[in-house]
């Protein structure tokens, strides 16, 4: 089996392998059997980051994005980057629709389609 290419900005499915006070170690099977990266607590999606072990148990599959690869080949991951990008896309789409209507609307209209993260 050929190993996938490793690139910053790449979005992958990972499997939680270990939990530490500073973040999660996530195995990236698409990149090779033993390839894993660190998903720091600060890069987790959602605002409730208190009980990380409960929210992200070992073996759980999660979506992550590679945000850095250092000179030693260590991989740093993020979920927050993906979440922020989706928020920007939603905002741009909203603005384009409102420009077509030639009016802005209210804050309620701006946020009506947002769904809370669980």
Secondary structure, DSSP 4 states (H G I P E B T S, - for coil): -PPPPP-TT-EEEEEEEEEETTEEEEE-GGG-TT-EEEEEGGG-SSS--S-HHHHT-TT-EEEEEEEEE-TT--EEEESHHHHHHHHHHHHHHHHHHHHHHT----HHHHHTT-----
